[in-house]
Amino acid sequence: MYIYLFKIRVKMRGFSQAISFLRESPTRKIDAIRERLKRENRDIINLSAGQPGIPPPIEIRSLLAKQLLEERGMDLYGYTPSQGIIELREAVAEDLKRLGGIDVDPGNIVIITGGQEGMFATFMTILNPGDEVILLDPTYFGYKPIIEYFGGRIKRLALSMDEGFKIDVERLKELITSRTKALVLVSPDNPTGNIVDRDTAKAIADLARDKDFWIVSDEAYRTLIYEGEHTYIYRYAPDHVISINTFSKDPGIPGWRLGFVYGPSDAVPKLKLAAEEMTYCPPVVAQRFVAAYLRSEVRMKHLRYIIEEYRSRRDAAIEALRNYLPEARFIIPRGSMFVFVDMSRYIRDSERFAEILLEKFGVTVIPGTYFSDIYRAAIRVSFVVESIDRIREGIRKIGEAVSEYGESL
């Protein structure tokens, strides 16, 4: 009798099996190490962060500060509608029309507490255990654990650096089965900086309609484009696209946790419910701030400024890579914040290399293994946080690390 009770007790005391699929973000892990080294008075060059190095425009920051000081009621401190305030949803709809020429009803927009919540809410809404989701390789590392958490099965579509990471639609067709629920497209891409061109977007949209699967379109970097243009795939398959967006990159408020999703009218109430169950409503101050930013005269001026500044930093990174790592392979990113660098001529293990680079040389990068099963000797280099001089110095140190430790890695 005693043994029976003990077994029952052990069976009841435990954790969800699904939680094992969630892992600490590698960028957060590296940030924690970087903060520890900074407390030890180490100068760390940050080539790993996926957050901007330029704050939002001073005009909007000043406006918000004034509102915070003068607000006498609870409008800036209380709950908002779970779907987000109407002023912001209308401003987002106007912005999508202005930049992308697409018509999205404010009722089909859900304001979310950052892109990460948008990802979680989307797959909470569409996935059943056993459903298949196609991910590109390489692509953003955040999708895999969420898909697996909800019982999804991942298929990988390998992309080649030699082909500019272009999606081969015929090869994509070969991966689609009766269990295919979604394809995830990140454009501009993290980590490669590649952009899905219009013809490819149309072909994928046609395929989604014919085979009846979702396109999860991650548009986090849609305004950070240095050459070319962003294609809003929603235009070609509005009933099959759920688009995830964030304000972490533009206007640059990652710590304020705000973004939005948009999609067809039958999906939006479910997306709203999923987000509501996680955070109830988005941060009100961030909502007011972004609504003012999107409708301000300084918005486009600020956007032009950060694009020019980040393009200059990107070009400096490319020049430094060619100088200090002449055998490294990469494509010049047309968007986003990163260069994805194939270091296979120098190293084999990007995770071990990133550890040595941080501990011994004071430079942070993200290992390619987090993004790819193919490019395991690659690193992701961010060019938006540090100044041009520090970007160059950081890449010089990568070359130094390769010279000293490359053969052992």
KOLMIKOL-197709 format. One record per residue: z, y, x of N, C-alpha, C in turn; residue in one letter. Coordinates in steps of 0.001 Angstrom, whole numbers, padded with zeros to 6 digits, always signed. Example, Ala and Ser with C-alpha at 12.3 -4.5 7.8 and 13.67 -1.06 7.14 Angstrom:
// KOLMIKOL-197709
+007800-005690+013190+007800-004500+012300+007800-003300+013200A +007080-002250+012850+007140-001060+013670+007870+000030+012900S 
//
This chain:
// KOLMIKOL-197709
+000000-001212+000839+000000+000000+000000+000000+001249+000865M +000766+001247+001918+000858+002400+002812-000483+002634+003515Y -001096+001553+003975-002389+001682+004658-003442+002217+003702I -003463+001787+002466-004439+002242+001470-004323+003752+001255Y -003103+004264+001116-002897+005691+000920-003348+006473+002141L -003101+005936+003304-003503+006613+004534-005028+006757+004598F -005745+005712+004224-007204+005759+004247-007740+006793+003269K -007150+006865+002095-007581+007851+001101-007384+009266+001642I -006260+009478+002295-005945+010796+002824-006945+011215+003895R -007284+010288+004785-008238+010597+005835-009600+010899+005233V -009998+010157+004221-011298+010361+003594-011402+011731+002958K -010310+012235+002400-010331+013529+001719-010278+014694+002703M -009692+014483+003855-009523+015564+004831-010696+015549+005796R -011610+016533+005681-012773+016545+006557-013628+017759+006293G -014859+017718+006787-015759+018853+006690-017119+018404+006176F -017866+019359+005712-019217+019092+005252-020077+018583+006402S -020842+017545+006158-021767+017064+007179-022852+018104+007460Q -023208+018860+006432-024293+019833+006587-023933+020946+007569A -022628+021257+007701-022245+022374+008571-022592+022089+010023I -022759+020824+010376-023092+020473+011761-024489+020947+012155S -025324+021250+011156-026669+021736+011463-026668+023211+011877F -025600+023927+011550-025529+025342+011908-024937+025481+013304L -025612+026262+014122-025175+026448+015509-025071+027932+015827R -024235+028240+016773-024081+029626+017181-025408+030172+017690E -025759+031363+017256-026986+031984+017725-026946+032118+019243S -028017+031717+019938-028012+031852+021400-027870+033290+021859P -028397+034223+021081-028245+035626+021468-026788+036052+021360T -026081+035554+020344-024662+035896+020216-023845+035252+021335R -024229+034031+021708-023532+033348+022800-023705+034116+024108K -024926+034542+024376-025191+035302+025597-024503+036659+025542I -024490+037274+024362-023791+038553+024214-022315+038418+024560D -021696+037295+024158-020275+037086+024440-020035+036981+025947A -020929+036262+026646-020799+036151+028098-021022+037511+028757I -022021+038237+028247-022325+039568+028801-021132+040507+028639R -020477+040457+027470-019311+041309+027262-018168+040938+028197E -018006+039633+028440-016953+039212+029373-017231+039736+030779R -018479+039644+031206-018826+040124+032546-018701+041638+032647L -019009+042338+031557-018840+043792+031560-017373+044175+031708K -016490+043385+031084-015052+043663+031228-014597+043437+032656R -015365+042622+033398-015068+042401+034809-015781+043428+035687E -016288+044492+035026-016974+045594+035702-018284+045166+036370N -018935+044134+035826-020258+043738+036280-021316+044566+035555R -022304+045020+036263-023426+045738+035654-024444+044704+035188D -024633+044592+033895-025513+043578+033326-026757+044256+032750I -027930+043807+033190-029188+044305+032649-029577+043429+031464I -029701+044051+030307-029884+043319+029055-031376+043182+028734N -031923+042018+029052-033301+041692+028686-033332+040577+027647L -032244+040445+026898-032138+039369+025920-032031+039855+024479S -031536+041050+024266-031167+041475+022911-032392+041689+022026A -032228+041317+020763-033258+041553+019764-032945+042746+018900G -032274+043724+019473-031953+044926+018723-032519+046144+019443Q -032804+047216+018716-033421+048387+019338-032507+049065+020351P -033143+049836+021237-032395+050636+022196-032388+052108+021831G -032971+052444+020675-033045+053838+020230-032391+053930+018852I -031423+054844+018661-030753+054959+017354-031659+055631+016330P -031290+055560+015059-032055+056238+014003-032090+057744+014228P -032997+058449+013552-033146+059896+013775-031879+060667+013441P -031602+061680+014250-030379+062461+014108-030317+063169+012765I -031471+063525+012208-031475+064234+010923-030846+063388+009821E -031151+062084+009819-030619+061207+008766-029162+060877+009051I -028816+060736+010317-027405+060493+010652-026546+061692+010257R -027049+062883+010472-026302+064089+010107-026150+064199+008596S -027221+063867+007881-027166+063913+006420-026116+062958+005876L -026075+061751+006414-025101+060771+005944-023677+061221+006269L -023478+061757+007463-022142+062219+007841-021663+063297+006872A -022560+064192+006498-022211+065241+005553-021817+064642+004202K -022591+063646+003745-022286+063012+002468-020936+062299+002513Q -020654+061642+003620-019385+060931+003756-018203+061896+003711L -018362+063055+004325-017281+064024+004352-017068+064678+002985L -018157+064878+002255-018066+065631+001012-017874+064746-000219E -018114+063453-000121-018003+062573-001284-016555+062509-001770E -016352+062839-003028-015001+062840-003597-014743+061627-004476R -015801+060985-004930-015638+059808-005769-015801+058520-004976G -016212+057470-005696-016342+056155-005067-017795+055745-004852M -018736+056672-005045-020145+056301-004979-020543+055724-003618D -019900+056203-002555-020238+055706-001230-019302+054587-000753L -018410+054166-001617-017395+053200-001198-017261+052007-002139Y -017853+052094-003315-017676+051040-004304-018793+050019-004274G -018725+049084-005242-019780+048085-005383-021089+048747-005824Y -022189+048090-005472-023484+048474-006016-024028+047285-006800T -025122+047465-007547-025752+046295-008168-026097+045245-007109P -025989+043989-007481-026236+042912-006519-027642+042975-005954S -028581+043431-006747-029976+043495-006301-030236+044703-005409Q -029260+045600-005314-029428+046814-004528-029643+048014-005419G -029337+049197-004910-029477+050412-005719-030959+050670-006009I -031227+051198-007173-032602+051400-007592-033318+052404-006693I -032598+053424-006195-033229+054412-005316-033818+053749-004069E -033109+052794-003514-033600+052122-002316-034742+051179-002657L -034630+050446-003748-035705+049529-004121-036991+050302-004424R -036859+051453-005043-038043+052293-005285-038614+052821-003973E -037743+053220-003055-038198+053718-001756-038906+052619-000966A -038397+051388-001045-039046+050258-000374-040428+050006-000976V -040523+050035-002311-041814+049830-002972-042820+050895-002545A -042368+052140-002462-043240+053228-002004-043686+052999-000566E -042776+052514+000270-043076+052288+001679-044087+051156+001843D -043944+050085+001075-044895+048982+001125-046283+049437+000688L -046318+050311-000302-047591+050855-000762-048203+051753+000311K -047392+052600+000926-047877+053556+001924-048374+052849+003177R -047619+051884+003666-047963+051234+004932-048896+050045+004761L -048749+049326+003652-049516+048089+003498-050521+048082+002373G -050466+049106+001531-051396+049145+000414-051150+048081-000625G -049932+047560-000695-049620+046537-001691-048703+047120-002762I -048861+046635-003975-048062+047089-005102-046986+046054-005400D -045749+046415-005135-044610+045542-005423-043675+046300-006350V -043425+045746-007507-042518+046377-008460-041101+046393-007884D -040375+047516-008014-038983+047548-007526-038126+046423-008110P -038496+045942-009300-037769+044829-009889-037979+043517-009163G -039015+043447-008324-039291+042246-007549-038832+042376-006097N -037924+043314-005868-037336+043528-004539-035833+043294-004635I -035301+042541-003692-033855+042303-003611-033367+042841-002271V -032440+043780-002308-031821+044285-001083-030782+043270-000622I -030820+042939+000650-029957+041881+001180-029141+042405+002365I -028120+041655+002697-027237+042045+003795-027804+041512+005103T -028935+042084+005508-029581+041694+006754-030570+040563+006573G -031489+040441+007541-032518+039416+007470-031972+038006+007472G -030842+037788+008145-030263+036451+008195-029869+035981+006798Q -029284+036862+006010-028960+036497+004635-030239+036260+003841E -031283+037038+004132-032555+036823+003460-033109+035445+003727G -033003+034978+004975-033453+033639+005322-032635+032585+004563M -031330+032767+004567-030448+031796+003916-030703+031772+002408F -030807+032952+001802-031036+033024+000358-032377+032415-000018A -033393+032628+000813-034718+032090+000511-034716+030574+000491T -034152+029957+001500-034174+028493+001540-033155+027883+000586F -032098+028587+000293-031190+028157-000768-031929+028101-002104M -032874+029010-002282-033613+029120-003538-034717+028079-003663T -035418+027769-002568-036641+026954-002706-036510+025511-002243I -035508+025174-001413-035486+023852-000790-034663+022837-001566L -035179+021612-001628-034437+020432-002043-034402+019461-000871N -033371+018603-000799-033319+017635+000300-034594+016799+000362P -035120+016665+001563-036339+015891+001766-037614+016706+001759G -037542+017954+001288-038719+018824+001327-039110+019113+002774D -040400+019241+002998-040899+019518+004342-041225+021000+004506E -040870+021529+005656-041162+022924+005997-041886+022933+007336V -042991+023643+007390-043776+023734+008619-043351+024980+009391I -042942+024760+010640-042617+025845+011557-043639+025863+012678L -043972+027045+013137-044814+027161+014304-043993+026839+015553L -044666+026519+016629-044010+026273+017916-044831+026974+018981D -044285+028062+019572-042926+028589+019404-042790+029481+018174P -041518+029643+017735-041183+030596+016684-039698+030895+016727T -039266+031798+015882-037873+032256+015879-036912+031092+015640Y -035856+031023+016461-034937+029883+016445-034050+029827+015204F -033961+030921+014436-033008+030958+013330-033371+030100+012141G -034618+029687+012032-035036+028956+010829-034625+027488+010831Y -034719+026843+011966-034463+025405+012033-033092+025010+011481K -031992+025624+011933-030692+025185+011417-030516+025420+009928P -031067+026498+009395-030924+026773+007964-031690+025741+007140I -032900+025430+007569-033707+024429+006856-033000+023081+006871I -032484+022698+008014-031792+021410+008115-030495+021417+007323E -029820+022538+007257-028590+022653+006470-028853+022296+005004Y -029991+022741+004476-030319+022465+003086-031087+021157+002897F -031138+020346+003938-031733+019015+003810-033233+018983+003989G -033819+020066+004479-035258+020091+004702-035655+019343+005957G -036902+018902+005987-037462+018214+007151-038499+019126+007793R -038420+019258+009085-039269+020212+009800-040460+019509+010428I -041619+020111+010245-042811+019729+010981-043226+020915+011841K -043739+020630+013034-044093+021684+013974-045611+021778+014127R -046119+022987+014062-047513+023261+014382-047543+023901+015764L -047998+023159+016754-047993+023641+018130-049050+024721+018319A -048650+025802+018972-049553+026891+019312-049711+026945+020826L -050888+027364+021282-051186+027379+022704-051251+028811+023233S -050567+029041+024342-050660+030336+025003-052090+030604+025455M -052795+029553+025875-054169+029715+026326-055080+030229+025207D -054700+029976+023971-055480+030426+022812-054835+031641+022145E -053939+032310+022874-053292+033497+022348-052338+033221+021208G -051811+031989+021135-050902+031562+020068-051544+031726+018683F -052846+031619+018611-053555+031732+017334-053351+030463+016513K -053154+030618+015213-052949+029487+014312-054294+028829+014018I -054377+027529+014243-055558+026734+013904-055360+026211+012478D -056070+026781+011530-055871+026438+010120-056254+024989+009847V -057253+024470+010546-057640+023071+010340-056516+022131+010773E -055869+022441+011879-054736+021622+012311-053548+021787+011372R -053406+022979+010812-052354+023196+009822-052565+022304+008603L -053793+022186+008156-054099+021334+006991-053645+019901+007203K -053759+019418+008437-053388+018032+008737-051895+017774+008569E -051083+018825+008641-049622+018664+008509-049154+018686+007058L -050003+019132+006159-049586+019318+004759-049626+017998+004005I -048513+017703+003318-048410+016500+002499-047922+016896+001107T -047719+015902+000279-047208+016162-001070-045783+016688-001044S -045094+016543+000094-043709+017005+000199-043593+018373+000861R -044716+018966+001244-044676+020275+001898-044205+021333+000911T -043092+021985+001224-042553+023017+000356-042876+024413+000873K -042931+024592+002204-043111+025948+002717-043675+025930+004125A -044327+027026+004455-044742+027354+005811-044078+028673+006174L -043464+028734+007348-042822+029971+007812-043764+030682+008780V -044087+031931+008462-044901+032769+009338-044072+033965+009781L -043935+034152+011078-043271+035331+011624-044358+036177+012280V -044618+037341+011712-045687+038197+012245-045330+039660+012022S -045325+040475+013110-045427+040087+014515-044346+039075+014888P -044688+038222+015823-043857+037049+016079-042729+037336+017067D -041646+036651+016852-040536+036539+017784-040473+035062+018172N -040854+034691+019412-040751+035475+020639-042072+035974+021238P -043233+035599+020678-044482+035783+021415-045086+037171+021265T -044717+037909+020219-045335+039205+019969-046723+039109+019378G -047147+037888+019013-048469+037711+018432-048500+038204+016989N -049701+038567+016513-049885+039053+015145-050893+038162+014438I -050568+037714+013236-051507+036919+012446-052613+037841+011943V -053860+037523+012291-054966+038391+011904-055331+038185+010432D -056127+039093+009920-056439+039109+008491-057164+037843+008039R -058145+037387+008796-058902+036192+008384-058005+034958+008339D -057125+034839+009333-056194+033700+009339-055232+033793+008157T -054739+034997+007875-053836+035195+006744-054511+034808+005435A -055764+035209+005257-056500+034851+004032-056652+033340+003914K -057004+032687+005024-057194+031236+004999-055892+030511+004670A -054782+030983+005227-053475+030366+004933-053092+030610+003484I -053366+031812+002977-053067+032122+001576-053864+031216+000647A -055141+031006+000951-055968+030096+000141-055388+028689+000151D -054942+028257+001312-054365+026925+001449-053077+026796+000639L -052245+027838+000654-050989+027812-000106-051258+027698-001608A -052265+028406-002075-052611+028316-003499-053174+026935-003837R -054053+026426-002982-054685+025128-003261-053679+023991-003229D -052779+024014-002246-051813+022918-002070-050459+023225-002707K -050310+024425-003233-049113+024837-003979-047832+024725-003145D -047776+025479-002053-046540+025585-001284-046225+027057-001052F -044993+027327-000640-044546+028687-000375-044958+029119+001029W -045284+030369+001162-045372+031026+002472-044140+031913+002595I -043285+031594+003559-042135+032455+003856-042582+033384+004978V -042821+034627+004616-043397+035602+005543-042290+036481+006110S -041982+036280+007381-040950+037060+008068-041619+038300+008666D -041282+039459+008114-041917+040711+008511-040944+041654+009228E -039996+041067+009949-038949+041878+010589-039521+042964+011493A -040665+042679+012121-041231+043615+013103-042514+044273+012588Y -042690+044337+011277-043966+044784+010702-044331+046214+011093R -043365+047054+011393-043680+048433+011774-043734+048635+013283T -043347+047633+014049-043344+047760+015512-044594+047091+016072L -045710+047760+015935-047007+047228+016361-047641+048224+017328I -048098+047697+018461-048621+048537+019533-050151+048530+019578Y -050752+047425+019193-052197+047322+019031-052468+046458+017805E -053499+046837+017040-053817+046069+015851-053059+046553+014639G -052911+045667+013656-052233+046021+012419-051534+044805+011835E -050531+045070+011009-049838+043997+010312-050575+043666+009024H -050806+042383+008790-051430+041929+007550-050347+041481+006582T -050301+042120+005423-049342+041747+004385-049947+040592+003591Y -049532+039369+003924-050134+038189+003316-049847+038103+001815I -048836+038821+001372-048517+038901-000061-049731+039352-000870Y -050562+040182-000285-051750+040703-000970-052663+039561-001428R -052712+038465-000666-053679+037407-000919-053117+036246-001740Y -051798+036134-001830-051204+035030-002603-049850+035465-003150A -049813+036478-004015-048530+037056-004447-047603+036066-005158P -048154+035031-005765-047307+034052-006448-046766+032982-005518D -047184+032998-004251-046778+031959-003316-046095+032514-002066H -045795+033812-002067-045212+034436-000882-043830+034999-001190V -042867+034643-000350-041569+035316-000310-041477+035971+001059I -041330+037278+001076-041321+038019+002333-039911+038492+002659S -039512+038250+003900-038177+038614+004379-038304+039783+005345I -037525+040832+005106-037587+042052+005918-036178+042500+006307N -036121+043301+007346-034840+043811+007810-034984+045261+008233T -033893+046001+008125-033840+047368+008647-033148+047407+010006F -032925+046231+010596-032296+046179+011914-033207+046746+012992S -034525+046608+012819-035481+047057+013837-035972+048473+013550K -036223+048788+012320-036659+050112+011876-035934+050398+010563D -035012+051382+010570-034774+052445+011547-033871+052084+012718P -033402+050839+012802-032575+050456+013941-031090+050474+013631G -030682+049702+012594-029261+049657+012217-028796+048205+012116I -028946+047399+013178-028591+045986+013069-027135+045742+012703P -026248+046614+013162-024831+046429+012856-024445+046812+011443G -025339+047450+010718-025050+047856+009341-025509+046822+008326W -026217+045784+008777-026585+044615+007992-027286+044971+006684R -028576+045265+006782-029356+045588+005589-030805+045141+005780L -031382+044630+004705-032780+044239+004685-033233+044075+003253G -034379+043446+003060-034849+043190+001697-035804+042012+001687F -035892+041375+000530-036908+040360+000281-037714+040793-000930V -038973+040397-000950-039773+040604-002147-040630+039374-002392Y -040992+039182-003648-041754+037995-004007-042106+038015-005479G -042567+036876-006011-042974+036822-007417-041786+036915-008362P -042063+037326-009578-040993+037615-010543-040164+036394-010905S -040722+035182-010802-039923+034006-011142-038948+033638-010024D -039210+034103-008797-038328+033791-007671-037211+034809-007499A -037474+036067-007875-036536+037148-007568-035158+036962-008194V -035032+036589-009475-033676+036400-010027-032873+035343-009270P -033550+034296-008788-032868+033241-008039-032469+033736-006652K -033346+034512-006020-032998+035100-004723-031808+036049-004858L -031807+036841-005909-030693+037763-006167-029388+036994-006352K -029450+035906-007108-028244+035114-007354-027724+034504-006057L -028634+033990-005230-028209+033397-003960-027534+034436-003074A -028135+035625-002968-027539+036679-002145-026206+037140-002722A -026132+037220-004040-024899+037657-004700-023750+036701-004410E -024034+035412-004383-022975+034437-004130-022458+034529-002699E -023295+035036-001784-022862+035149-000387-022111+036444-000114M -022621+037579-000580-022006+038858-000210-021750+039788-001390T -022089+039359-002583-021846+040112-003814-022742+041333-003941Y -022775+042186-002917-023710+043308-002915-023870+043797-001480C -024984+044463-001165-025186+044959+000198-024312+046183+000463P -024104+046522+001742-023265+047673+002084-023836+048969+001512P -023018+049703+000782-023509+050874+000062-023924+051994+001010V -023162+052216+002075-023498+053300+002995-024852+053024+003656V -025088+051792+004046-026373+051441+004651-027510+051634+003659A -027280+051283+002399-028324+051473+001387-028682+052951+001224Q -027674+053797+001121-027911+055232+000962-028638+055797+002189R -028235+055330+003349-028828+055808+004588-030324+055475+004627F -030675+054217+004341-032072+053800+004450-032921+054434+003352V -032360+054600+002163-033109+055270+001093-033498+056680+001520A -032561+057379+002157-032854+058728+002640-033880+058689+003768A -033751+057729+004649-034682+057610+005782-036111+057353+005317Y -036299+056389+004416-037644+056018+003989-038363+057165+003281L -037605+058036+002628-038209+059127+001872-038181+060458+002623R -037750+060424+003878-037608+061675+004618-038902+062040+005336S -039026+063318+005680-040186+063788+006433-040171+063284+007871E -038989+062899+008371-038896+062487+009774-039216+061005+009962V -039354+060254+008880-039531+058801+009005-040747+058463+009864R -041931+058952+009495-043141+058596+010225-043134+059184+011636M -042548+060360+011797-042415+060951+013127-041552+060061+014015K -040432+059587+013492-039542+058710+014241-040243+057402+014583H -040992+056866+013618-041687+055608+013847-042721+055754+014962L -043470+056845+014951-044441+057076+016024-043746+057196+017382R -042589+057853+017371-041840+058040+018620-041375+056703+019198Y -040762+055852+018372-040232+054598+018917-041365+053656+019334I -042488+053687+018610-043613+052836+019003-044137+053255+020368I -044293+054553+020586-044775+055031+021884-043782+054700+022996E -042500+054870+022707-041483+054586+023722-041434+053098+024050E -041444+052259+023022-041389+050817+023265-042674+050309+023915Y -043815+050913+023577-045062+050533+024248-044974+050836+025747R -044404+051982+026098-044237+052327+027513-043333+051327+028218S -042268+050920+027548-041356+049944+028139-042037+048575+028243R -042809+048214+027222-043550+046952+027286-044497+046946+028479R -045239+048040+028633-046206+048109+029724-045514+048042+031085D -044347+048650+031179-043585+048575+032432-043144+047136+032702A -042735+046429+031640-042332+045025+031792-043509+044169+032245A -044679+044398+031651-045865+043630+032020-046222+043872+033486I -046194+045134+033917-046498+045464+035306-045516+044792+036257E -044220+044822+035888-043199+044218+036749-043364+042699+036808A -043694+042077+035697-043919+040630+035693-045071+040262+036620L -046144+041056+036582-047287+040783+037450-046946+040988+038925R -046070+041948+039184-045693+042234+040569-044728+041209+041141N -043685+040898+040367-042590+040086+040903-042694+038605+040548Y -043503+038268+039541-043669+036863+039136-045162+036598+038927L -045944+036669+039990-047401+036608+039843-047927+035294+039268P -047153+034219+039350-047608+032939+038813-047082+032679+037398E -046329+033607+036850-045872+033476+035464-047042+033697+034510A -046987+033051+033357-048045+033170+032363-047481+033785+031089R -048258+034677+030450-047829+035305+029205-049031+035964+028562F -048893+036280+027293-049866+037155+026652-049187+038498+026424I -049954+039556+026478-049378+040878+026239-049049+040999+024761I -047780+041193+024409-047407+041240+022979-047990+042468+022291P -048597+042248+021144-049158+043365+020375-048142+043952+019404R -047014+043267+019228-045968+043762+018347-044627+043180+018754G -043595+043490+017997-042209+043044+018186-041571+043694+019409S -040630+042982+020048-039819+043572+021109-039790+042727+022376M -040651+041708+022468-040450+040690+023490-041752+040292+024188F -041575+039804+025425-042634+039087+026132-042143+037652+026315V -042979+036693+025929-042638+035280+026091-043325+034803+027364F -042522+034453+028375-043031+034226+029726-042902+032748+030096V -044038+032110+030340-044060+030721+030793-043774+030704+032299D -042614+030142+032648-042163+030122+034049-042344+028750+034679M -043198+027910+034117-043301+026517+034559-043802+026385+035996S -044446+027436+036536-044847+027388+037950-043642+027565+038874R -042514+028001+038298-041329+028290+039106-040136+027384+038783Y -039928+027069+037502-038729+026346+037081-039110+025268+036060I -038142+024384+035777-038331+023365+034729-037351+023561+033571R -036144+024004+033888-035057+024075+032904-034720+025545+032630D -035206+026086+031527-034987+027509+031246-033541+027813+030880S -032835+026853+030295-031430+027102+029937-030571+027247+031188E -030765+026346+032127-029993+026431+033374-030374+027692+034145R -031659+028023+034139-032110+029228+034834-031478+030477+034228F -031421+030548+032882-030830+031712+032217-029348+031846+032566A -028653+030714+032681-027236+030758+033067-027069+031320+034474E -027860+030829+035417-027767+031304+036802-028159+032777+036888I -029194+033134+036160-029662+034519+036178-028570+035478+035715L -027823+035075+034700-026752+035928+034190-025552+035942+035130L -025089+034767+035525-023872+034684+036324-024053+035211+037747E -025192+034943+038348-025401+035288+039762-026132+036619+039964K -027000+036999+038987-027852+038169+039204-027645+039262+038158F -026814+038994+037142-026475+040033+036173-027617+040444+035261G -028478+039482+034878-029599+039764+033979-029582+038737+032852V -029717+039219+031621-029749+038297+030481-031165+038151+029956T -031569+036881+029716-032801+036537+029017-032466+035390+028064V -033396+035067+027160-033198+033941+026243-034084+032783+026688I -033527+031571+026841-034341+030420+027255-035399+030064+026216P -036551+029634+026694-037631+029249+025800-037322+028032+024956G -036377+027208+025382-036043+026001+024628-035504+026311+023233T -034975+027514+023048-034476+027874+021723-035611+028131+020744Y -036806+028408+021246-037934+028739+020392-038976+027634+020321F -038952+026718+021286-040085+025820+021437-039682+024475+022003S -040346+023423+021503-040236+022102+022118-041271+021927+023217D -042229+022848+023289-043328+022757+024257-043032+023580+025497I -042694+024846+025285-042506+025781+026394-041043+025797+026837Y -040623+024695+027427-039218+024522+027786-038868+025217+029108R -039887+025676+029810-039643+026417+031054-039951+027895+030871A -039989+028345+029618-040284+029753+029331-038990+030539+029129A -039113+031859+029207-037997+032749+028867-038529+033865+027974I -037660+034386+027122-038013+035553+026323-037379+036773+026958R -038219+037765+027245-037770+039005+027881-037889+040134+026864V -036767+040771+026562-036760+041918+025654-037014+043196+026446S -037844+044084+025882-038165+045323+026606-037750+046588+025857F -036863+046465+024864-036544+047651+024063-035152+048221+024300V -034274+047486+024940-032885+047933+025078-032695+048817+026299V -033237+048379+027430-032991+049066+028693-034068+050122+028980E -033757+051021+029907-034724+052018+030365-035806+051339+031200S -036896+052052+031437-037985+051493+032229-037512+051085+033620I -036719+051923+034263-036238+051598+035609-035406+050323+035610D -034569+050156+034590-033713+048965+034538-034513+047730+034123R -035544+047907+033316-036427+046776+033001-037089+046271+034282I -037611+047189+035063-038248+046804+036326-037254+046113+037262R -036055+046675+037348-035045+046084+038224-034636+044700+037725E -034506+044547+036421-034153+043245+035862-035200+042192+036178G -036466+042544+036057-037533+041579+036342-037632+041322+037851I -037353+042335+038652-037293+042097+040108-036225+041062+040429R -035091+041149+039738-034011+040185+039967-034386+038793+039470K -035196+038713+038408-035684+037404+037972-036511+036779+039094I -037379+037593+039720-038146+037103+040858-037248+036668+042011G -036181+037410+042241-035230+037068+043297-034532+035742+042983E -034157+035569+041720-033496+034323+041312-034420+033127+041478A -035685+033310+041152-036671+032242+041313-036794+031866+042783V -036848+032860+043638-036991+032591+045074-035802+031810+045624S -034622+032138+045098-033411+031515+045643-033089+030168+045004E -033348+030029+043702-032906+028824+042991-034033+028024+042348Y -035257+028553+042378-036335+027927+041615-036555+026463+041884G -036525+026028+043145-036798+024625+043482-035739+023686+042940E -034538+024178+042744-033458+023316+042237-033439+023246+040718S -034305+024012+040056-034309+024038+038588-035577+023423+038015L 
//
